[in-house]
Amino acid sequence: MSSTPESDAEYAVLAEDRSSPKVDFRTLAKRILMTLLPLLILPYLLIPVYALPFIRPVSTLMLADLVTFQGYDRRWVPLEDISPRLVQSVMMSEDGQFCFHGGVDWNQMQSVVSNALDGASTRGASTIPMQTAKNLFLWNGRSFLRKGLELPLAIAADFVWSKKRMMEIYLNVAEWGPGIYGIEAAAQHHFNIPAAKLNSRQAALLAVSLPNPIDRVASKPGRGLQRLAGLIERRARASGSYVGCVLD
């Protein structure tokens, strides 16, 4: 018995429905948004919590080390138990305008963007608030997505936290080697002394190792790292009002 055109068409429609179910992209997008939205909001809820002096935040890298069972060494110390030479060196090396901007150095950012558009090589324009936001809430690696998330977080954190609290958190979550987080663990690991006892050269070496603490080893500096540390050491001695918001 031959099939009619109508029955063939109905069969084709049923077969298509069984083989390729329709996807409701609007519903899917809504579900993705509802999943991501809490993750986007959570850092802004944590920022005022982290302003409390008895809270000791951990970074995403520390959490990753815990999840992967690698462990880490971090020993929280208050800002007053950190050598002023280290604070001076870090500010002169990482963010010389730390006391004067609101989380983002827009002049430096504009310069970097202009150089990139002109095809020239660029260097990072990350401020200490931007690095702190990245360490606490985001991930390593360069991407426009991460930078886009990082900027408003840095501005919000700088608005809520005092400059001293910002520096205290940064120095206690920064990475100074594989599994080495915070200045106390770094000082003990590299120089076998507490952070309060760091001298000007040790402080400068630790400061210049921050951009790449895996390859730049403060306790085993090459000639290039020694020269860079010497430059930062001189800048730290002459820092004056540049560090006044942290070191009264």
C-alpha positions in Angstrom: 0.0 0.0 0.0 1.5 3.3 -1.1 1.7 6.2 1.3 -0.1 9.5 0.7 1.8 12.8 0.5 0.1 14.0 3.6 1.3 10.9 5.6 4.8 11.3 4.3 4.9 15.0 5.4 3.5 14.1 8.8 6.2 11.4 9.2 8.9 13.8 8.2 7.8 16.4 10.8 7.7 13.8 13.5 11.1 12.4 12.6 12.5 16.0 12.6 11.0 16.6 16.0 12.6 13.4 17.4 16.0 13.9 15.9 16.6 17.6 16.6 14.6 18.9 19.5 14.2 22.7 19.5 16.4 24.8 21.8 14.8 27.7 23.6 17.7 30.0 23.5 15.9 32.7 25.5 15.4 30.2 28.4 19.0 29.0 28.1 20.3 32.6 28.2 18.2 33.3 31.2 19.5 30.3 33.1 23.1 31.2 32.3 22.5 34.8 33.5 20.8 33.6 36.7 23.9 31.4 37.3 26.5 34.1 36.6 24.7 37.0 38.3 25.4 35.8 41.9 29.1 35.4 41.0 29.2 38.9 39.6 27.5 40.4 42.6 29.3 38.4 45.4 32.6 40.5 45.2 30.7 43.7 45.7 29.1 42.2 48.8 32.4 41.0 50.1 34.2 44.4 49.7 32.5 46.0 52.8 33.0 42.8 54.7 36.7 42.9 54.0 36.9 46.4 55.3 36.5 45.0 58.8 40.0 44.9 60.4 39.6 41.4 61.9 38.7 39.8 58.5 41.6 38.1 56.7 40.7 37.6 53.1 42.2 34.9 50.9 42.9 35.1 47.2 41.5 33.0 44.4 45.0 31.5 43.9 45.0 30.3 47.5 41.6 28.8 47.1 42.8 27.0 43.9 45.8 25.6 45.8 43.4 24.3 48.4 41.1 22.7 45.9 44.0 21.0 44.1 45.4 19.8 47.5 48.7 21.7 46.9 48.4 23.8 50.0 50.0 27.2 50.6 51.9 29.3 53.2 50.3 32.5 54.2 50.8 34.2 57.6 48.7 37.3 58.0 50.4 40.3 59.6 48.9 43.8 60.3 50.3 46.7 58.4 52.2 48.0 61.5 54.2 44.8 61.6 55.5 45.2 58.0 58.7 47.1 57.4 58.1 50.6 56.1 60.8 50.0 53.6 58.8 47.2 52.0 55.7 49.5 51.8 57.8 52.2 50.2 59.4 49.8 47.7 56.1 48.2 46.7 54.5 51.5 46.1 57.4 52.9 44.1 57.6 49.7 42.0 53.9 48.9 41.5 51.9 52.1 41.9 53.6 55.4 42.4 50.3 57.3 42.3 48.6 55.0 44.8 47.8 57.8 47.3 46.3 60.1 44.6 44.0 58.0 42.4 40.7 56.4 43.1 41.6 52.9 42.3 42.5 53.4 38.6 45.3 55.6 37.2 43.4 56.9 34.2 46.3 58.9 32.9 48.5 55.8 32.8 45.6 53.7 31.4 45.0 56.2 28.6 48.7 56.1 27.7 48.7 52.3 27.5 45.6 52.3 25.3 47.1 54.9 23.0 50.3 52.9 22.6 48.3 49.8 21.9 46.2 51.5 19.3 49.4 52.8 17.7 50.8 49.3 17.5 53.6 50.1 20.1 54.6 47.7 22.8 52.8 48.3 26.1 53.4 47.7 29.7 50.8 47.0 32.4 48.8 49.9 33.9 47.5 47.9 36.9 47.3 49.8 40.1 47.5 48.2 43.6 43.7 48.3 43.9 43.4 46.6 40.5 45.9 43.9 41.5 44.1 43.4 44.8 40.8 43.1 43.2 42.2 40.6 40.7 43.9 38.6 43.4 40.8 38.4 45.6 38.0 37.9 43.1 39.3 37.1 39.6 42.0 35.1 37.9 45.5 35.4 36.4 46.1 35.9 32.7 45.4 38.8 30.4 42.0 39.3 28.8 39.6 42.1 28.1 36.9 40.3 30.1 39.0 40.1 33.2 40.1 43.7 32.9 36.5 44.8 32.4 35.5 43.1 35.6 38.6 44.3 37.4 38.2 48.1 36.9 34.9 48.6 38.7 35.9 46.2 41.5 39.1 48.3 42.0 37.1 51.5 42.1 34.6 50.1 44.6 37.3 48.7 46.8 39.2 51.9 46.8 36.1 53.8 47.7 35.2 51.5 50.6 38.6 50.7 52.1 41.1 53.1 53.5 44.4 53.3 51.7 46.1 51.6 54.7 43.5 48.7 54.6 44.0 48.3 50.9 47.8 48.1 51.3 47.4 45.7 54.2 45.2 43.3 52.2 47.4 43.5 49.1 50.6 42.7 51.0 48.9 39.8 52.7 47.5 38.2 49.5 50.2 38.9 46.9 52.1 35.9 45.6 55.8 35.7 46.1 56.5 32.2 44.8 54.8 28.9 44.3 52.5 28.5 47.3 54.0 31.6 49.0 51.4 34.3 49.8 51.7 37.4 51.8 54.8 39.4 52.9 55.3 37.5 56.1 55.6 34.1 54.4 57.7 35.7 51.7 60.2 37.3 54.1 60.5 34.0 56.0 60.9 32.0 52.8 63.4 34.2 51.0 65.4 35.8 53.8 64.5 33.8 57.0 63.4 37.0 58.8 60.0 38.5 59.7 58.5 41.1 57.5 59.1 43.7 60.1 62.9 43.2 59.8 63.3 43.6 56.1 66.0 46.0 55.1 65.9 48.4 52.1 67.6 46.0 49.6 65.5 43.0 50.7 62.4 45.1 50.4 63.3 46.3 47.0 64.1 42.7 45.7 60.7 41.5 47.0 59.0 44.5 45.4 60.5 44.0 41.9 59.8 40.3 42.0 56.0 40.9 42.3 55.2 41.1 38.5 56.5 37.6 38.0 57.2 35.9 41.3 57.7 32.4 39.7 60.7 33.5 37.5 61.9 36.4 39.6 63.2 34.9 42.9 64.0 37.7 45.4 66.5 35.5 47.3 68.4 34.5 44.1 68.4 37.7 42.0 70.3 37.9 38.7 72.1 41.0 37.5 69.0 42.4 35.9 66.9 42.0 39.0 69.7 43.5 41.1 69.8 46.6 38.9 66.0 47.0 39.0 66.1 46.6 42.8 68.7 49.3 43.1 66.5 51.7 41.1 63.5 51.0 43.3 65.6 51.2 46.5 66.7 54.8 45.5 63.1 55.7 44.6 61.9 54.3 47.9 64.3 56.5 49.9 63.1 59.6 48.0 59.4 58.6 48.1 58.3 61.3 50.7 54.7 62.4 50.2 54.1 59.7 47.6 53.6 57.2 50.5 52.0 59.6 53.0 48.6 58.0 52.8 50.0 54.7 54.2 53.0 55.8 56.2 52.1 58.9 58.2 
